[in-house]
């Protein structure tokens, strides 16, 4: 399976408010990226892929597009969202360090794998 994700996910449960057509719902993230998130929300019946929603985290608000929806139960959905205008540090969490650390670890593993190969 190809990884279409633009940036790595970070498991993070954060309280957010999701507004659709001027109706606000309380929700929480499951994981976040610098450009989107996976969110659990109850009673969010009006959304379909492509729906534009407003997500509020603290005093920050931003528009997001619903990319996919997964029904978890009769009254609970999980949605994947992508930012319409990425903002630096929208979630209030610095995600850059983790991304750089993963790249460094990949470089190290690649270097170690080349060193461990026998020379013929």
MDAnalysis code that builds the backbone (N, CA, C; Angstrom):
import MDAnalysis as mda
import numpy as np

u = mda.Universe.empty(360, n_residues=120, atom_resindex=np.repeat(np.arange(120), 3), trajectory=True)
u.add_TopologyAttr("name", ["N", "CA", "C"] * 120)
u.add_TopologyAttr("resid", np.arange(1, 121))
u.add_TopologyAttr("resname", ["UNK", "UNK", "UNK", "UNK", "UNK", "UNK", "UNK", "UNK", "UNK", "UNK", "UNK", "UNK", "UNK", "UNK", "UNK", "UNK", "UNK", "UNK", "UNK", "UNK", "UNK", "UNK", "UNK", "UNK", "UNK", "UNK", "UNK", "UNK", "UNK", "UNK", "UNK", "UNK", "UNK", "UNK", "UNK", "UNK", "UNK", "UNK", "UNK", "UNK", "UNK", "UNK", "UNK", "UNK", "UNK", "UNK", "UNK", "UNK", "UNK", "UNK", "UNK", "UNK", "UNK", "UNK", "UNK", "UNK", "UNK", "UNK", "UNK", "UNK", "UNK", "UNK", "UNK", "UNK", "UNK", "UNK", "UNK", "UNK", "UNK", "UNK", "UNK", "UNK", "UNK", "UNK", "UNK", "UNK", "UNK", "UNK", "UNK", "UNK", "UNK", "UNK", "UNK", "UNK", "UNK", "UNK", "UNK", "UNK", "UNK", "UNK", "UNK", "UNK", "UNK", "UNK", "UNK", "UNK", "UNK", "UNK", "UNK", "UNK", "UNK", "UNK", "UNK", "UNK", "UNK", "UNK", "UNK", "UNK", "UNK", "UNK", "UNK", "UNK", "UNK", "UNK", "UNK", "UNK", "UNK", "UNK", "UNK", "UNK"])
u.atoms.positions = np.array([
    [0.841, -1.184, 0.000],
    [0.000, 0.000, 0.000],
    [0.884, 1.244, 0.000],
    [0.615, 2.161, -0.874],
    [1.400, 3.385, -0.953],
    [1.014, 4.339, 0.163],
    [1.997, 4.999, 0.737],
    [1.740, 5.987, 1.785],
    [1.520, 7.337, 1.122],
    [0.277, 7.830, 1.151],
    [-0.054, 9.102, 0.511],
    [0.046, 10.265, 1.491],
    [0.379, 9.975, 2.725],
    [0.436, 11.006, 3.757],
    [1.567, 11.984, 3.465],
    [1.262, 13.278, 3.565],
    [2.247, 14.322, 3.288],
    [3.181, 14.547, 4.458],
    [2.716, 14.258, 5.652],
    [3.545, 14.432, 6.841],
    [3.197, 13.348, 7.856],
    [4.139, 12.989, 8.728],
    [3.904, 11.879, 9.655],
    [2.823, 12.201, 10.690],
    [2.082, 11.177, 11.069],
    [1.062, 11.304, 12.105],
    [1.700, 11.258, 13.481],
    [1.059, 11.963, 14.401],
    [1.487, 11.902, 15.808],
    [0.251, 11.649, 16.641],
    [0.233, 10.538, 17.367],
    [-0.910, 10.227, 18.227],
    [-1.023, 11.309, 19.283],
    [-2.199, 11.950, 19.312],
    [-2.386, 13.078, 20.227],
    [-3.880, 13.292, 20.408],
    [-4.342, 13.218, 21.648],
    [-5.748, 13.481, 21.951],
    [-5.852, 14.924, 22.440],
    [-6.494, 15.758, 21.615],
    [-6.677, 17.171, 21.927],
    [-8.152, 17.512, 21.789],
    [-8.672, 18.284, 22.718],
    [-10.060, 18.750, 22.620],
    [-10.160, 19.805, 21.534],
    [-11.177, 19.681, 20.697],
    [-11.429, 20.653, 19.633],
    [-12.932, 20.873, 19.513],
    [-13.279, 21.950, 18.840],
    [-14.666, 22.194, 18.463],
    [-14.726, 22.142, 16.951],
    [-15.754, 21.475, 16.435],
    [-15.942, 21.339, 14.994],
    [-17.255, 22.026, 14.642],
    [-17.188, 22.984, 13.721],
    [-18.388, 23.704, 13.295],
    [-18.729, 23.356, 11.857],
    [-20.001, 22.982, 11.658],
    [-20.533, 22.675, 10.336],
    [-21.848, 23.427, 10.204],
    [-21.948, 24.281, 9.212],
    [-23.172, 25.067, 9.000],
    [-23.620, 25.778, 10.280],
    [-22.682, 26.417, 10.951],
    [-22.931, 27.212, 12.169],
    [-23.399, 26.390, 13.364],
    [-23.296, 25.067, 13.281],
    [-23.586, 24.196, 14.426],
    [-22.255, 23.663, 14.929],
    [-22.006, 23.854, 16.224],
    [-20.713, 23.469, 16.806],
    [-20.844, 22.178, 17.602],
    [-19.863, 21.293, 17.419],
    [-19.809, 20.007, 18.099],
    [-18.490, 19.920, 18.864],
    [-18.531, 19.294, 20.021],
    [-17.302, 19.026, 20.774],
    [-16.731, 17.717, 20.245],
    [-15.418, 17.700, 20.038],
    [-14.761, 16.519, 19.482],
    [-13.357, 16.406, 20.066],
    [-12.613, 15.382, 19.614],
    [-11.203, 15.268, 20.007],
    [-10.414, 14.610, 18.877],
    [-9.146, 14.980, 18.823],
    [-8.272, 14.385, 17.824],
    [-7.853, 12.988, 18.291],
    [-7.528, 12.153, 17.315],
    [-6.944, 10.837, 17.586],
    [-5.456, 10.928, 17.277],
    [-5.167, 11.531, 16.149],
    [-3.788, 11.840, 15.796],
    [-3.788, 13.101, 14.936],
    [-2.615, 13.731, 14.868],
    [-2.496, 15.006, 14.161],
    [-1.274, 14.981, 13.253],
    [-1.313, 15.847, 12.248],
    [-0.144, 16.128, 11.422],
    [-0.070, 17.644, 11.293],
    [0.945, 18.129, 10.651],
    [1.051, 19.574, 10.467],
    [-0.006, 20.093, 9.496],
    [-0.624, 19.199, 8.711],
    [-1.606, 19.639, 7.716],
    [-3.004, 19.060, 7.915],
    [-3.218, 18.289, 8.973],
    [-4.537, 17.691, 9.162],
    [-4.640, 16.902, 10.448],
    [-5.680, 16.071, 10.513],
    [-5.905, 15.280, 11.724],
    [-6.926, 14.189, 11.454],
    [-7.003, 13.275, 12.415],
    [-8.083, 12.302, 12.480],
    [-8.848, 12.654, 13.746],
    [-10.166, 12.844, 13.617],
    [-10.984, 13.353, 14.709],
    [-12.152, 12.413, 14.987],
    [-12.452, 12.201, 16.279],
    [-13.661, 11.488, 16.689],
    [-14.693, 12.520, 17.107],
    [-15.922, 12.339, 16.643],
    [-16.983, 13.288, 16.960],
    [-18.320, 12.567, 16.994],
    [-19.143, 12.886, 17.978],
    [-20.487, 12.316, 18.072],
    [-21.483, 13.247, 17.392],
    [-22.520, 12.658, 16.807],
    [-23.647, 13.404, 16.223],
    [-23.244, 14.365, 15.109],
    [-22.227, 14.053, 14.342],
    [-21.790, 14.925, 13.238],
    [-22.338, 14.355, 11.931],
    [-23.639, 14.458, 11.744],
    [-24.315, 13.784, 10.634],
    [-24.242, 14.537, 9.307],
    [-23.974, 15.838, 9.307],
    [-24.063, 16.637, 8.090],
    [-22.846, 16.545, 7.181],
    [-21.804, 15.840, 7.557],
    [-20.576, 15.885, 6.761],
    [-20.461, 14.712, 5.791],
    [-19.842, 14.995, 4.679],
    [-19.495, 14.025, 3.651],
    [-18.087, 14.382, 3.198],
    [-17.361, 13.470, 2.554],
    [-16.070, 13.864, 2.002],
    [-16.240, 15.091, 1.101],
    [-15.359, 16.052, 1.300],
    [-15.417, 17.306, 0.551],
    [-16.068, 18.438, 1.333],
    [-16.782, 18.116, 2.420],
    [-17.410, 19.145, 3.244],
    [-16.340, 20.020, 3.879],
    [-16.563, 21.319, 3.889],
    [-15.652, 22.261, 4.550],
    [-16.165, 22.479, 5.969],
    [-15.284, 22.307, 6.943],
    [-15.629, 22.501, 8.351],
    [-14.656, 23.500, 8.955],
    [-15.031, 24.053, 10.106],
    [-14.132, 24.926, 10.862],
    [-13.772, 24.187, 12.140],
    [-12.471, 24.093, 12.404],
    [-11.986, 23.452, 13.622],
    [-11.394, 24.533, 14.511],
    [-11.761, 24.485, 15.785],
    [-11.224, 25.436, 16.751],
    [-10.445, 24.681, 17.799],
    [-9.227, 25.131, 18.010],
    [-8.345, 24.585, 19.057],
    [-7.900, 25.778, 19.893],
    [-8.459, 25.909, 21.105],
    [-8.182, 27.089, 21.909],
    [-8.745, 28.307, 21.214],
    [-7.913, 29.321, 21.017],
    [-8.377, 30.540, 20.348],
    [-8.148, 30.499, 18.837],
    [-7.500, 29.433, 18.343],
    [-7.216, 29.328, 16.907],
    [-8.373, 28.656, 16.177],
    [-8.707, 29.175, 15.004],
    [-9.718, 28.579, 14.133],
    [-9.133, 28.441, 12.742],
    [-9.528, 27.360, 12.067],
    [-9.052, 27.165, 10.689],
    [-10.051, 26.319, 9.924],
    [-10.065, 26.517, 8.616],
    [-10.913, 25.724, 7.736],
    [-10.215, 24.438, 7.335],
    [-10.982, 23.353, 7.297],
    [-10.475, 22.033, 6.905],
    [-11.469, 21.391, 5.948],
    [-10.966, 20.521, 5.080],
    [-11.812, 19.745, 4.175],
    [-11.851, 18.313, 4.707],
    [-13.056, 17.754, 4.782],
    [-13.212, 16.355, 5.188],
    [-12.735, 15.479, 4.027],
    [-11.778, 14.625, 4.299],
    [-11.219, 13.735, 3.275],
    [-11.916, 12.376, 3.280],
    [-12.238, 11.869, 4.466],
    [-12.892, 10.566, 4.583],
    [-13.683, 10.510, 5.884],
    [-14.616, 9.570, 5.947],
    [-15.462, 9.383, 7.124],
    [-15.534, 7.891, 7.430],
    [-15.464, 7.557, 8.706],
    [-15.625, 6.172, 9.161],
    [-16.666, 6.187, 10.280],
    [-17.718, 5.419, 10.109],
    [-18.754, 5.326, 11.132],
    [-18.264, 4.374, 12.222],
    [-18.164, 4.849, 13.475],
    [-17.702, 4.020, 14.584],
    [-18.859, 3.395, 15.351],
    [-19.996, 4.034, 15.314],
    [-21.188, 3.558, 16.006],
    [-22.367, 4.340, 15.490],
    [-23.555, 4.097, 16.053],
    [-24.737, 4.791, 15.552],
    [-24.637, 6.315, 15.641],
    [-23.964, 6.818, 16.659],
    [-23.881, 8.266, 16.862],
    [-22.452, 8.790, 16.900],
    [-21.487, 8.007, 16.408],
    [-20.096, 8.457, 16.476],
    [-19.381, 8.192, 15.163],
    [-18.643, 9.214, 14.712],
    [-17.877, 9.119, 13.484],
    [-16.430, 9.492, 13.740],
    [-15.589, 8.973, 12.868],
    [-14.195, 9.402, 12.826],
    [-14.018, 10.019, 11.445],
    [-13.385, 11.199, 11.408],
    [-13.186, 11.863, 10.121],
    [-11.717, 12.220, 9.942],
    [-11.270, 12.116, 8.713],
    [-9.942, 12.578, 8.344],
    [-10.089, 13.941, 7.712],
    [-9.309, 14.901, 8.184],
    [-9.425, 16.265, 7.682],
    [-8.078, 16.787, 7.203],
    [-8.137, 17.674, 6.217],
    [-6.930, 18.312, 5.693],
    [-7.134, 19.816, 5.699],
    [-6.112, 20.535, 6.153],
    [-6.177, 21.980, 6.273],
    [-6.303, 22.646, 4.909],
    [-7.166, 23.650, 4.841],
    [-7.293, 24.426, 3.604],
    [-6.162, 25.433, 3.477],
    [-5.710, 25.982, 4.606],
    [-4.602, 26.927, 4.643],
    [-3.728, 26.575, 5.839],
    [-2.735, 25.702, 5.627],
    [-1.907, 25.270, 6.768],
    [-1.323, 26.456, 7.533],
    [-1.431, 26.368, 8.848],
    [-0.885, 27.387, 9.745],
    [0.240, 26.748, 10.539],
    [1.258, 27.512, 10.803],
    [2.323, 26.951, 11.618],
    [1.821, 26.804, 13.043],
    [1.984, 25.618, 13.570],
    [1.663, 25.302, 14.962],
    [0.185, 25.506, 15.312],
    [-0.725, 25.159, 14.411],
    [-2.159, 25.283, 14.694],
    [-2.562, 24.497, 15.936],
    [-2.006, 23.296, 16.087],
    [-2.403, 22.425, 17.201],
    [-1.774, 22.834, 18.521],
    [-0.785, 23.719, 18.496],
    [-0.090, 24.094, 19.725],
    [0.961, 23.080, 20.117],
    [1.322, 22.213, 19.188],
    [2.315, 21.158, 19.404],
    [3.378, 21.299, 18.314],
    [4.646, 21.299, 18.700],
    [5.713, 21.395, 17.705],
    [5.935, 20.024, 17.084],
    [5.557, 19.871, 15.838],
    [5.684, 18.594, 15.142],
    [6.975, 18.477, 14.344],
    [7.720, 19.539, 14.208],
    [8.925, 19.518, 13.370],
    [10.020, 18.644, 13.960],
    [10.199, 18.646, 15.274],
    [11.267, 17.861, 15.888],
    [11.091, 16.367, 15.634],
    [9.869, 15.887, 15.750],
    [9.610, 14.470, 15.536],
    [9.912, 14.078, 14.097],
    [9.526, 14.915, 13.145],
    [9.774, 14.633, 11.740],
    [11.277, 14.565, 11.470],
    [12.025, 15.536, 11.986],
    [13.474, 15.541, 11.798],
    [14.120, 14.334, 12.469],
    [13.635, 13.960, 13.642],
    [14.191, 12.797, 14.348],
    [13.958, 11.524, 13.539],
    [12.795, 11.377, 12.915],
    [12.511, 10.202, 12.090],
    [13.436, 10.165, 10.874],
    [13.662, 11.334, 10.247],
    [14.562, 11.380, 9.097],
    [15.979, 10.992, 9.520],
    [16.445, 11.492, 10.674],
    [17.769, 11.145, 11.173],
    [17.877, 9.649, 11.440],
    [16.822, 9.058, 12.031],
    [16.829, 7.623, 12.325],
    [16.867, 6.815, 11.033],
    [16.139, 7.247, 10.012],
    [16.155, 6.554, 8.728],
    [17.549, 6.609, 8.100],
    [18.206, 7.755, 8.185],
    [19.571, 7.886, 7.657],
    [20.528, 6.949, 8.387],
    [20.396, 6.899, 9.712],
    [21.255, 6.029, 10.515],
    [21.029, 4.567, 10.150],
    [19.764, 4.151, 10.040],
    [19.462, 2.758, 9.710],
    [19.985, 2.400, 8.317],
    [19.883, 3.323, 7.372],
    [20.395, 3.084, 6.026],
    [21.910, 2.925, 6.062],
    [22.583, 3.799, 6.800],
    [24.043, 3.719, 6.907],
    [24.468, 2.412, 7.562],
    [23.786, 2.019, 8.631],
    [24.124, 0.773, 9.326],
    [23.867, -0.446, 8.453],
    [22.811, -0.428, 7.668],
    [22.516, -1.583, 6.815],
    [23.566, -1.731, 5.716],
    [24.105, -0.614, 5.229],
    [25.151, -0.691, 4.202],
    [26.464, -1.170, 4.802],
    [26.749, -0.812, 6.063],
    [27.972, -1.261, 6.716],
    [27.948, -2.746, 7.034],
    [26.763, -3.296, 7.302],
    [26.678, -4.691, 7.721],
    [26.688, -5.671, 6.567],
    [26.606, -5.185, 5.333],
    [26.614, -6.088, 4.176],
    [28.037, -6.568, 3.924],
    [28.203, -7.867, 3.724],
    [29.564, -8.392, 3.454],
    [30.067, -7.933, 2.098],
    [31.345, -7.658, 2.024],
    [31.990, -7.256, 0.766],
    [32.443, -8.505, 0.054],
    [32.111, -8.648, -1.220],
    [32.497, -9.860, -1.971],
    [33.456, -9.511, -3.042],
])
